[in-house]
Amino acid sequence: MIPRRVAVVCALICGSASLSAAAAAPCPRPAEEKTLTLATTTSVDATGLLDVLADAFKKESGITVKWVAVGTGAALKLAQDGNADVVIAHARKLEDKFLRAGYGVNRRVIARNFFMLVGPPADPAKAAGAPDVKTALERIKASGSIFVSRGDRSGTHTRELDLWALAGGPPKANYLETGQGMAQTLLIASERRAYTLTDSASFLSLAAKAGLRTILEGSPELENVYSVIAVDPTRVPAARYEEAMAFIAFLTSPRGQSLIGSFQGQAGRSLFEPLAGQPGIDLIK
C-alpha cells in the first residue's frame, strides 16, 4: 500500500477525487515531451523564420523543434549520421544524393527565393550591366577582382560552383574561400571590396551586408528552392519519423505556407515565397 503522505501528494498532483483512489494505484508519470531535431540551412534560422515556424508548430502539435543551423551539406551529413530527424535544405543535387542513398524520404518543396550576386559599390568589374550570370562572372574573373566564396559545401556554395562552370570555372587568383556561413562571408566580402553569391533572404536581413550592392538578381539560374526531407527510419532507426512527418505536414499546410509567405523579419519585405501549394511542385523543383 502507498504510504499516506505519498497518497496525499498523488491526490493533489493527479487531481484524484478521493484519497482512497489515490492510494489504490500509483500516480501516473507525466508524459514525456515530444521533441524533433532539425538540421537546417542557415538562412531560415538567421532571418528568424524558423523561430516563428517552431513556435507555431509547438502550439499546434505539442512537439518542440530543436535545430542545428549549418550549410546544406553539413545538415544532410548530420541526418545521415543519425543526429537529426528532419532536414531543411536548398541544394537539389545534394538532396537527390541523400535520397538515393536511402537516408531520406518524402522530400517536399516548401519555398523559394533567389540567389544574388553582390559586390562593392564601385563595381570595378562592371558586372552590374551584364545580361546574365555567365557574363557577369566572366567580367569579374577578367577584371582580376576578388571573389569571396563560402567554400563550405553549403547550398549556396554548391550553386556558386555550378554558376562558375558556366563561365569556365572560378578564377585561379583572387578567389577566397571562407569556410564560413553567409553572415561571415558577406562581412569578409565587404571588408575586401569583393564580390560574392548570397541568398536574398540573408542579404536583406543581415547587418553584414553593409558596404555591398546588388550586382545581379532575378535571373532564372539564381532560383533558390527550399525543401524539407524526413530521415528514413528504416535506414536510421533512431529517427523520430512520426514527429518529422508532422512537421512536414505543418510546413506544407495552408497555415505553415501562410507563415512562410508573410514573414518579413527585419527586412521589411517578404523573404520567402511559399511553393507547397503548386500542383506537381515536388517533381519539377
DRENTOR-948510 format. One line per 4 residues: number of its first residue (from 0); their letters; for each residue x, y, z of C-alpha. Coordinates in Angstrom, 3 decimals. Layout:
// DRENTOR-948510
NUM> a> X,Y,Z; ...
//
This chain:
// DRENTOR-948510
0> mipr> 0.000,0.000,0.000; 1.189,3.564,-0.773; 2.155,5.475,2.422; -0.397,8.103,3.398
4> rvav> 1.944,11.054,2.697; 2.633,9.787,-0.822; -1.071,9.128,-1.366; -1.893,12.724,-0.386
8> vcal> 0.736,14.103,-2.788; -0.621,11.886,-5.551; -4.145,13.050,-4.825; -3.084,16.677,-5.079
12> icgs> -0.935,16.278,-8.190; -3.204,13.907,-10.071; -6.416,15.674,-9.086; -7.873,12.482,-7.611
16> asls> -11.351,12.903,-6.151; -10.630,10.616,-3.198; -7.676,9.694,-1.072; -8.554,6.000,-1.241
20> aaaa> -8.469,6.116,-5.045; -5.031,7.714,-4.973; -3.791,5.094,-2.519; -5.125,2.266,-4.652
24> apcp> -2.870,2.920,-7.649; 0.473,4.633,-8.320; 0.335,8.226,-9.507; 0.886,8.207,-13.290
28> rpae> 4.082,9.813,-14.556; 3.765,12.940,-16.694; 4.005,12.260,-20.421; 7.456,12.874,-21.877
32> ektl> 7.785,15.997,-24.003; 7.824,15.239,-27.711; 10.835,16.705,-29.473; 12.147,16.847,-33.001
36> tlat> 15.718,17.533,-34.087; 16.062,19.549,-37.295; 19.243,20.064,-39.298; 18.690,23.172,-41.376
40> ttsv> 20.322,25.507,-43.832; 21.350,28.751,-42.169; 19.101,31.278,-43.937; 15.825,30.115,-42.382
44> datg> 17.480,30.380,-38.960; 19.444,33.621,-39.397; 16.400,35.501,-40.693; 14.250,34.424,-37.732
48> lldv> 11.755,32.452,-39.834; 12.464,29.210,-38.017; 11.624,30.723,-34.636; 8.196,31.695,-35.953
52> lada> 7.563,28.282,-37.509; 8.789,26.323,-34.478; 6.604,28.316,-32.076; 3.500,27.864,-34.234
56> fkke> 4.201,24.151,-34.708; 4.658,23.662,-30.948; 1.287,25.299,-30.250; -0.435,23.143,-32.856
60> sgit> 1.222,19.778,-32.213; 2.862,19.925,-28.779; 6.174,18.964,-30.414; 9.265,21.030,-29.608
64> vkwv> 11.648,21.605,-32.509; 15.349,21.785,-31.683; 17.688,22.649,-34.521; 21.249,22.989,-35.736
68> avgt> 21.823,25.584,-38.476; 24.668,24.717,-40.842; 25.266,24.534,-44.588; 23.129,22.071,-46.540
72> gaal> 25.980,19.599,-46.974; 26.646,19.532,-43.242; 22.923,19.340,-42.459; 22.498,16.255,-44.624
76> klaq> 25.588,14.687,-43.035; 24.117,15.239,-39.561; 20.941,13.459,-40.650; 22.896,10.645,-42.282
80> dgna> 24.830,10.109,-39.048; 21.626,9.841,-37.027; 21.861,13.284,-35.432; 18.695,14.755,-36.942
84> dvvi> 15.158,13.609,-37.671; 14.370,16.008,-40.499; 16.305,18.373,-42.791; 15.608,21.699,-44.489
88> ahar> 17.930,22.047,-47.477; 18.367,24.065,-50.683; 20.708,22.126,-52.944; 18.841,19.694,-55.208
92> kled> 21.955,17.742,-56.249; 22.943,17.067,-52.646; 19.345,16.283,-51.684; 18.974,13.748,-54.519
96> kflr> 22.194,12.037,-53.454; 20.879,11.827,-49.882; 17.592,10.346,-51.103; 19.219,7.842,-53.473
100> agyg> 21.419,6.595,-50.633; 18.252,5.748,-48.708; 18.686,8.212,-45.855; 15.778,10.477,-46.712
104> vnrr> 12.126,10.092,-47.632; 9.161,12.280,-48.591; 11.018,15.336,-49.900; 8.591,18.272,-50.107
108> viar> 9.246,21.682,-51.625; 8.221,24.452,-49.224; 9.520,27.806,-50.525; 11.904,29.720,-52.715
112> nffm> 13.744,32.973,-53.057; 16.668,33.885,-55.312; 20.406,33.981,-55.071; 22.079,37.309,-55.780
116> lvgp> 25.477,38.416,-56.983; 26.600,41.277,-54.766; 29.743,43.336,-54.754; 31.437,46.667,-53.995
120> padp> 29.547,49.883,-54.775; 32.176,50.919,-57.364; 31.682,47.631,-59.267; 35.223,47.576,-60.739
124> akaa> 34.345,44.587,-62.947; 31.363,46.454,-64.488; 29.380,43.291,-63.801; 26.152,45.087,-62.930
128> gapd> 25.390,45.757,-66.594; 25.785,42.112,-67.618; 22.840,40.479,-69.424; 23.170,37.206,-67.493
132> vkta> 25.064,35.413,-64.731; 27.624,33.866,-67.080; 28.656,37.248,-68.456; 28.757,38.838,-65.002
136> leri> 31.086,36.144,-63.685; 33.270,36.342,-66.801; 33.669,40.091,-66.212; 34.550,39.556,-62.548
140> kasg> 37.158,36.963,-63.476; 38.630,39.019,-66.328; 38.934,42.134,-64.149; 41.001,40.349,-61.505
144> sifv> 38.536,41.435,-58.832; 38.327,39.473,-55.601; 35.541,36.910,-55.306; 34.716,35.510,-51.864
148> srgd> 33.253,32.002,-51.728; 31.710,30.239,-48.746; 33.690,27.131,-49.660; 31.701,25.026,-47.201
152> rsgt> 29.611,22.608,-49.318; 26.507,24.585,-48.417; 23.627,25.042,-50.831; 24.962,28.488,-51.710
156> htre> 28.471,27.160,-52.349; 27.097,24.311,-54.474; 25.117,26.737,-56.636; 28.100,29.088,-56.893
160> ldlw> 30.255,26.321,-58.350; 27.507,25.437,-60.837; 27.386,29.070,-61.942; 31.168,29.328,-62.234
164> alag> 31.078,26.265,-64.512; 29.084,28.393,-66.978; 31.978,30.850,-67.043; 34.744,28.255,-67.455
168> gppk> 35.390,27.722,-63.755; 36.299,30.006,-60.835; 39.290,32.389,-61.032; 42.717,30.983,-60.314
172> anyl> 43.677,34.161,-58.463; 41.797,36.405,-56.037; 39.356,33.611,-55.188; 38.965,33.389,-51.422
176> etgq> 37.170,30.560,-49.592; 35.975,31.455,-46.107; 34.691,28.065,-44.958; 32.128,30.143,-43.043
180> gmaq> 28.420,30.880,-43.110; 26.703,33.609,-45.078; 26.997,36.370,-42.487; 30.760,35.983,-42.108
184> tlli> 31.243,35.606,-45.865; 29.312,38.821,-46.530; 31.374,40.615,-43.895; 34.652,39.495,-45.480
188> aser> 33.399,40.457,-48.953; 32.515,43.909,-47.624; 35.901,44.346,-45.953; 37.793,43.198,-49.065
192> rayt> 35.591,45.152,-51.520; 34.869,41.851,-53.184; 32.062,40.059,-54.982; 30.155,37.075,-53.616
196> ltds> 26.999,34.998,-54.065; 24.325,35.159,-51.376; 20.712,34.161,-50.936; 18.395,37.155,-50.980
200> asfl> 16.905,36.470,-47.525; 20.296,36.575,-45.833; 21.445,39.648,-47.762; 18.319,41.621,-46.957
204> slaa> 18.364,40.615,-43.275; 21.986,40.678,-42.158; 23.867,43.736,-41.000; 26.987,42.185,-42.566
208> kagl> 25.725,43.271,-45.991; 26.894,46.850,-45.285; 29.246,48.082,-47.974; 27.879,45.789,-50.688
212> rtil> 25.433,46.447,-53.519; 23.285,44.219,-55.679; 25.057,43.317,-58.916; 22.636,40.809,-60.448
216> egsp> 19.367,39.290,-59.265; 16.176,37.681,-60.585; 17.804,35.530,-63.260; 16.278,32.020,-63.694
220> elen> 19.682,30.461,-62.904; 19.529,32.120,-59.497; 16.310,30.490,-58.302; 16.794,29.107,-54.784
224> vysv> 14.351,26.339,-53.802; 13.968,25.119,-50.198; 12.726,21.643,-49.347; 12.120,19.560,-46.239
228> iavd> 13.074,15.864,-46.016; 12.277,13.285,-43.326; 15.048,10.904,-42.273; 14.106,7.343,-43.229
232> ptrv> 13.730,5.259,-40.029; 14.444,2.035,-41.918; 17.971,3.372,-42.529; 18.326,5.388,-39.320
236> paar> 16.286,3.534,-36.656; 16.643,6.309,-34.075; 14.924,8.854,-36.328; 11.649,10.267,-34.985
240> yeea> 9.672,9.664,-38.152; 6.207,10.400,-36.767; 7.314,13.801,-35.460; 9.196,14.552,-38.687
244> mafi> 6.132,13.813,-40.795; 4.003,16.017,-38.547; 6.476,18.856,-39.093; 6.441,18.343,-42.870
248> aflt> 2.642,18.315,-42.851; 2.661,21.603,-40.929; 5.166,23.328,-43.234; 3.180,22.346,-46.330
252> sprg> -0.224,23.142,-44.804; -2.064,26.400,-45.547; -1.109,27.629,-42.071; 2.595,26.875,-42.498
256> qsli> 2.684,28.296,-46.005; 0.944,31.471,-44.842; 3.547,31.979,-42.113; 6.368,31.479,-44.623
260> gsfq> 4.877,33.858,-47.164; 4.074,36.638,-44.695; 7.395,36.536,-42.845; 9.464,39.719,-43.218
264> gqag> 11.845,39.634,-40.269; 13.897,42.824,-40.052; 13.991,43.277,-43.808; 10.587,44.944,-44.077
268> rslf> 9.613,42.783,-47.057; 8.754,39.142,-47.710; 11.864,36.972,-47.751; 10.431,33.627,-48.900
272> epla> 7.790,32.713,-51.451; 5.659,29.694,-50.401; 5.538,26.968,-53.057; 3.968,23.870,-51.499
276> gqpg> 0.503,24.637,-52.848; 1.536,24.492,-56.507; 0.483,21.192,-58.171; 3.420,18.907,-59.002
280> idli> 5.975,21.267,-57.495; 7.876,18.434,-55.763; 8.589,16.829,-59.137; 9.803,19.895,-61.002
284> k> 11.798,21.800,-58.360
//
